[in-house]
Amino acid sequence: MTRPVILTGDRTTGALHIGHYAGSLRNRLRFQDTHEQFLLLADTQALTDNAHDPDKVRRSVMEVALDYLAVGIDPAKTTICLQSHLPALAELSMLYLNFVTVARLERNPTIKDEIRSRGFGRDIPAGFLCYPAAQAADITAFKATVVPVGEDQAPLIEQTNDIVRRINTAAGQAILLEAQAVIPQAGRLPGVDGKAKMSKSGGNAIALSASPDEIAAAVKAMFTDPNHLRVEDPGRVEGNVVFTYLDAFDEDRAALEGLKAQYRRGGTGDSKIKRRLDDILQALIGPIRERRAQLAKDPAFVRDVIRSGTEKARSRTEATKREVVEGLGLFML
């Protein structure tokens, strides 16, 4: 039977961190055995707000690819491809922009929030504003019907499906497929400083290549319950960053629930829960860091993985572009 097609990926703005692992990477490891998975190195999208530093975007292509391979993404099962080397994506983006208004782009809740958080005001890069159409091109070009996204990204999938329906109506036939947003069970991890968003640039993340000392220092600096001043004091689990991370990574659920009960009653110190988290993160990141270091010694292999995956993806996306062009009745050569 034909497996459902899933498209996911990351902006190439720096190496990945454990927030990416909790929110997406470990799910991708499962998806590669059940779906035809395409993993997009989104360097063109990264330029929408990093055009002032294209060198960072270029360098990060290899960094993100190394992280993919280090966590266990298998290029024999998952196609890793480079967005900027798939011209059909840019061409479809331009076509799709004729089927969406500026007002509709500006109303997209995801885009509105990002514009506000980045302080663009009215100086919004056009590529950033038009991102929903570009993402629609990415999804539809691969004929993906499953797209894992964070809850805050769900409006982008809704807009993709709106564009799909408009294209199909104009063509008089169902050329493109609608996609389903899959929201991971694990929510977005907060930064180690307790801020709502873990960020590569904000200095509040633990990289997948972090050293043992870096992991230990990050855990030690984590916020717990400010009112838990003594070991015997009852403590709050909700909103406690250490317990949030334990919820994401501790596989011994029974032991974790027991630890939470002890902490709530009093009698369990912050140092105990931090030691548990440190042990878990050291065991998780250590093998990833070692595999990554080995892979980094053979950049030619990593480049070949990207190159071969991009060639496969180019064939798929060019075929979709041709279907759209023909379906819309544009002049064919």
Beta strands, then each sheet from edge to edge (+ up, - down):
strand 1: 5-11
strand 2: 36-42
strand 3: 78-82
strand 4: 146-148
strand 5: 180-182
sheet 1: 1+ 2+ 3+
sheet 2: 4+ 5+
end
